[in-house]
Amino acid sequence: MSSASYVEFINVDKSYDGRNLVVDNLNLSIAQGEFLTMLGPSGSGKTTSLMMLAGFEAPSGGHIRIAGRSLESVPPHRRNIGMVFQNYALFPHMTVAENLEYPLRVRKMPKAERTERVRRVLDVVQMAALGERKPAQLSGGQQQRIALARAIVFEPDVVLMDEPLGALDKNLREHLQLEIKHLHERLGITVVYVTHDQSEALTMSDRVAVFNAGKIEQLAPPAELYERPATSFVSGFIGENNRIVGEISGRAGEDYAVETDTGHRMYVRSSLSFKERQRVLVSVRPERVKLDPAEACPNTFGGTVEEVIYLGDHKRVHVRLNETSTVVAKVPNVGANIDIRPSQSLSLGWNSDDAVLIPA
């Protein structure tokens, strides 16, 4: 993957009514060969950004470039971009091979080269035996593979994917996530992927841009996004979090002391700079919360088990610390932890580097 900017959004705005910005001053650089996911809730601007890159929407302001070339006056069919949609968009009257050949025919490629390209791409998506079938004779997963093959058969500069797995069941979706990821690794193509599914984004991406209200809240590799959310929105949107509000009350070595609104003192390690009495959010993942910790933690509190939810390989345990505060712990179903019951008194805790401090 090249580190240089390949796809660029420069001060891009989009408004449909001239007043409200759906995309607000978007600046984003994507490297050649990168798999970048635009993640966010409905209405956050991610799909609009993708459609502007594809040429189906025009920016209200700013510039979009691929390989240094402005796309301002380039129509969609001349952008050399492959598209994969949720509804596959295959021609029902054509065979699989004819569907794949269509974008090559439009580009006036010689017949022999078209045939060879179709053969190669069917091998790539492991569908070589199904070239003569019609789309209606394929399963949903097979149709999505063909849609993906059609997007890459003409060797585009960039492949755009808009919620491509949204219509599939959970097991098939997870299987195709890995297939698309491995295909990207093999071919080294630049992929811009749109989804509202956070697990999909974390599984597949080199980097994830989290969109909210037309802006990027955080742009980071999946592990950093999950372990070190930069804003309150990201901490609430990515995974499950215990979120406790308070204010900075001092320093203890590398840790900040936080007096929380729930009446607790917590210690959180952070490389960021915070001021005395600054309002902050303490964010702790449920899997980092230890029940009856064997070793002393700098953050240890007594509580009462309020609810235990069985989820197969783990339990989600809700522990009430006081009348205004509940903490959720994710506990593997092994060993002594199996016997946790409601109304049980216990202690819970976490280390100072297991929590994240976010400006409130």
C-alpha positions in Angstrom: 0.0 0.0 0.0 1.4 3.4 -1.0 1.6 6.1 1.7 1.0 8.9 -0.8 -2.5 10.4 -1.2 -4.3 8.6 -4.1 -8.0 9.5 -3.5 -8.5 13.0 -2.0 -11.4 14.9 -0.7 -10.4 18.6 -0.2 -12.7 20.9 1.7 -15.7 19.0 0.2 -19.3 20.2 1.2 -22.6 18.9 0.1 -26.0 20.5 0.6 -29.3 19.6 -1.1 -31.2 22.8 0.1 -28.5 25.4 0.2 -28.7 25.6 4.0 -28.0 22.3 5.7 -24.7 20.5 5.0 -25.0 16.8 4.6 -21.2 16.7 4.2 -19.4 19.5 6.0 -15.8 20.5 4.9 -14.6 16.9 4.4 -10.9 16.5 4.1 -9.7 12.9 3.6 -6.7 11.3 1.9 -6.8 7.6 0.9 -3.6 5.8 -0.1 -3.3 3.7 -3.2 -4.1 0.0 -2.3 -5.8 1.0 1.0 -9.0 -0.5 2.2 -10.8 2.5 3.8 -14.3 2.1 5.4 -16.7 5.0 5.9 -18.6 4.1 9.0 -21.5 5.9 10.6 -25.2 5.9 11.3 -27.9 6.8 8.7 -27.7 10.4 7.7 -24.1 10.9 8.7 -22.8 11.7 5.2 -20.9 8.5 4.4 -23.0 7.4 1.4 -23.2 10.9 0.0 -19.4 11.1 0.2 -19.2 7.8 -1.7 -21.7 9.0 -4.3 -19.7 12.2 -4.9 -16.6 10.1 -5.5 -18.5 7.9 -7.9 -19.9 11.0 -9.8 -23.5 10.3 -9.0 -23.7 13.4 -6.8 -21.8 16.7 -7.4 -20.1 18.5 -4.5 -21.5 21.9 -3.4 -18.0 23.0 -2.7 -14.4 21.7 -2.6 -12.6 19.2 -4.9 -12.2 15.4 -5.3 -9.1 13.9 -7.0 -7.9 10.5 -8.0 -4.1 10.2 -8.6 -3.9 14.0 -8.7 -6.5 14.3 -11.4 -9.6 16.5 -10.6 -12.9 14.7 -11.1 -14.9 18.0 -11.4 -15.9 17.6 -15.0 -15.4 13.9 -15.4 -18.7 11.9 -15.8 -19.2 8.7 -13.8 -18.5 6.3 -16.7 -15.1 8.0 -17.4 -13.8 7.8 -13.8 -12.5 4.2 -14.1 -14.3 3.3 -10.8 -15.9 -0.1 -10.0 -19.1 -0.1 -8.0 -20.7 -2.8 -5.8 -24.2 -2.2 -4.4 -26.3 -4.0 -1.9 -28.9 -5.1 -4.5 -26.2 -6.5 -6.8 -27.6 -4.6 -9.9 -27.0 -7.6 -12.2 -28.8 -7.7 -15.6 -31.3 -10.6 -15.1 -31.5 -11.4 -18.9 -27.8 -11.9 -19.2 -25.7 -14.9 -18.1 -23.0 -14.5 -15.5 -20.3 -14.3 -18.2 -22.3 -11.8 -20.2 -22.8 -9.6 -17.1 -19.0 -9.6 -16.6 -18.3 -9.0 -20.2 -20.6 -6.0 -20.4 -18.3 -3.3 -18.9 -15.5 -4.6 -21.2 -17.8 -4.4 -24.3 -18.7 -0.8 -23.3 -15.0 0.0 -23.3 -14.7 -1.5 -26.8 -12.2 -4.2 -25.7 -11.4 -6.9 -28.3 -13.4 -10.2 -28.0 -10.4 -12.4 -27.2 -9.3 -10.1 -24.4 -12.9 -9.9 -23.0 -13.1 -13.7 -22.9 -9.8 -14.0 -21.1 -10.6 -11.3 -18.6 -14.0 -12.9 -17.7 -12.3 -16.3 -17.3 -9.7 -14.8 -15.0 -12.1 -12.9 -12.8 -14.4 -15.9 -12.4 -11.4 -17.8 -11.1 -10.6 -15.0 -8.7 -14.1 -15.1 -7.1 -14.2 -19.0 -7.3 -17.2 -19.1 -9.7 -15.6 -20.6 -12.8 -18.3 -23.3 -13.2 -21.2 -20.8 -13.1 -20.5 -18.6 -16.1 -23.5 -19.8 -18.1 -26.1 -19.4 -15.4 -28.5 -16.4 -15.1 -28.5 -14.4 -11.9 -31.8 -15.8 -10.8 -30.2 -19.3 -10.7 -27.6 -18.1 -8.1 -27.8 -17.7 -4.3 -27.5 -14.3 -2.7 -23.9 -14.9 -1.9 -23.1 -16.1 -5.4 -24.8 -13.0 -6.9 -22.7 -10.7 -4.6 -19.5 -12.5 -5.8 -20.5 -11.8 -9.4 -21.3 -8.2 -8.6 -17.8 -7.9 -7.1 -16.2 -9.6 -10.1 -18.0 -7.2 -12.4 -16.6 -4.3 -10.4 -13.0 -5.5 -10.8 -13.0 -7.1 -14.3 -12.0 -3.9 -16.1 -9.2 -3.2 -13.6 -10.5 0.1 -12.2 -8.5 2.6 -10.3 -10.8 2.4 -7.2 -13.6 0.0 -6.2 -16.5 1.6 -4.2 -18.8 -0.6 -2.1 -22.1 0.7 -0.7 -23.4 -1.6 2.0 -22.7 -4.6 -0.3 -23.4 -7.3 2.4 -26.5 -5.7 4.0 -29.0 -8.1 2.4 -27.2 -11.3 3.5 -27.7 -13.4 6.6 -25.2 -13.2 9.4 -23.1 -16.3 8.7 -22.8 -15.6 4.9 -22.1 -11.9 5.6 -19.2 -12.8 7.9 -17.8 -15.3 5.3 -17.9 -12.7 2.5 -16.3 -10.1 4.7 -13.2 -12.3 4.9 -13.4 -13.2 1.2 -13.5 -9.5 0.2 -10.6 -8.7 2.6 -8.5 -11.5 1.2 -9.4 -10.5 -2.4 -8.2 -6.9 -1.6 -5.0 -8.3 -0.1 -4.4 -10.4 -3.2 -5.2 -7.7 -5.9 -3.9 -4.7 -4.0 -6.8 -2.6 -5.3 -7.9 0.7 -3.6 -11.3 0.1 -1.9 -13.7 2.6 -0.3 -16.4 0.8 1.6 -19.5 2.2 3.2 -21.3 0.5 6.1 -23.1 1.2 9.3 -22.0 -2.2 10.7 -19.1 -1.6 13.1 -17.9 -5.2 13.2 -17.7 -5.3 9.4 -15.6 -2.1 9.5 -13.3 -3.5 12.2 -12.9 -6.8 10.4 -12.0 -5.6 6.9 -10.4 -2.2 7.0 -6.9 -0.8 7.0 -8.4 2.4 8.4 -11.9 3.5 9.4 -13.4 7.0 9.0 -16.2 7.4 11.6 -18.8 9.9 10.2 -21.2 11.9 12.3 -23.4 14.8 11.1 -21.4 15.2 7.9 -18.0 15.3 9.6 -15.3 12.7 10.4 -15.1 12.2 14.2 -12.1 9.9 14.0 -9.9 8.4 11.3 -7.8 5.5 12.5 -6.9 1.8 12.2 -9.5 -0.5 13.7 -7.5 -1.4 16.8 -6.8 2.3 17.7 -10.5 3.2 17.0 -11.7 0.5 19.4 -9.0 0.8 22.1 -8.6 4.6 22.0 -11.8 6.4 20.9 -11.0 10.1 20.5 -14.5 11.5 21.0 -17.7 10.8 23.0 -19.5 9.9 19.8 -16.9 7.3 18.8 -16.8 5.8 22.2 -20.5 5.3 22.1 -20.8 4.1 18.5 -17.9 1.6 18.4 -18.6 -1.4 20.5 -20.0 -1.3 24.0 -18.6 1.0 26.7 -19.1 2.0 30.3 -19.2 5.8 30.1 -18.8 7.7 33.3 -18.7 11.5 33.5 -16.6 13.5 35.9 -13.9 16.2 36.2 -10.1 16.1 36.6 -9.1 16.5 40.2 -5.3 16.1 39.9 -2.4 13.9 38.8 -0.9 10.7 40.4 2.2 9.9 38.5 1.2 9.0 34.9 -2.5 8.8 35.9 -5.1 11.5 36.1 -7.5 11.4 39.1 -11.1 11.9 38.1 -14.0 12.8 40.6 -17.0 11.3 38.9 -20.6 12.6 39.0 -21.5 9.2 40.6 -19.4 10.0 43.7 -16.4 7.8 42.8 -12.7 8.6 42.4 -11.1 6.9 39.3 -7.5 6.9 38.0 -7.0 6.9 34.2 -3.7 6.8 32.3 -3.6 9.2 29.4 -1.0 10.7 27.1 -3.3 13.6 26.4 -3.2 16.9 28.4 -6.1 17.8 30.7 -6.5 20.7 33.0 -7.7 20.7 36.7 -11.5 20.7 36.9 -11.9 19.9 33.2 -15.0 17.9 32.4 -14.1 14.5 31.0 -15.6 11.1 30.1 -14.1 7.9 31.5 -14.7 5.1 29.0 -14.1 1.5 30.0 -14.8 -1.6 27.8 -16.9 -4.3 29.5 -14.2 -6.9 28.8 -11.7 -4.8 30.7 -13.8 -4.9 33.9 -12.6 -7.6 36.3 -15.1 -9.1 38.8 -13.5 -9.9 42.2 -10.1 -9.1 40.8 -7.3 -11.4 42.1 -4.8 -8.6 42.2 -5.4 -5.1 43.5 -6.5 -2.5 40.9 -6.2 1.2 41.2 -9.9 1.4 40.4 -11.7 -1.0 42.7 -15.4 -0.7 43.8 -17.9 -2.7 45.7 -21.2 -3.5 44.1 -24.3 -5.8 43.7 -25.1 -7.9 40.7 -28.3 -6.5 39.2 -28.7 -8.7 36.1 -26.8 -11.6 34.4 -27.4 -12.0 30.6 -26.3 -15.3 29.1 -24.8 -15.0 25.6 -23.2 -18.4 25.0 -19.4 -17.9 25.3 -19.8 -15.1 27.8 -22.2 -13.4 30.2 -22.9 -9.7 30.4 -23.1 -8.8 34.0 -24.7 -5.6 35.2 -23.3 -4.5 38.6 -24.9 -1.6 40.6 -22.3 0.5 42.4 -24.8 2.9 44.0 -28.2 4.4 43.3 -27.0 6.3 40.2 -24.3 4.1 38.8 -24.2 0.7 37.0 -21.2 -0.9 35.4 -21.4 -3.7 32.8 -18.7 -6.4 32.7 -18.3 -9.0 30.0 -17.3 -12.3 31.7 -16.1 -15.5 29.8 -18.2 -18.6 30.7 -15.3 -20.5 32.3 -14.2 -21.4 35.9 -15.6 -19.7 38.9 -17.3 -16.9 36.8 -20.0 -19.4 35.8 -21.8 -19.0 39.2 -22.4 -15.3 39.2 -26.0 -14.6 40.2 -28.3 -11.6 40.7 -28.2 -9.9 44.2 -24.7 -11.3 44.8 -22.2 -8.8 46.4 -18.8 -8.5 44.8 -16.0 -6.2 44.0 -15.0 -5.1 40.5 -12.1 -3.1 39.1 -9.9 -2.2 36.2 -6.4 -0.9 35.8 -5.7 2.8 35.0 -4.6 1.9 31.4 -7.7 -0.1 30.8 -9.8 3.1 30.7 -9.7 6.0 28.2 -10.1 9.7 29.0 -12.1 11.8 26.5 -12.9 15.5 26.7 -16.6 15.7 27.7 
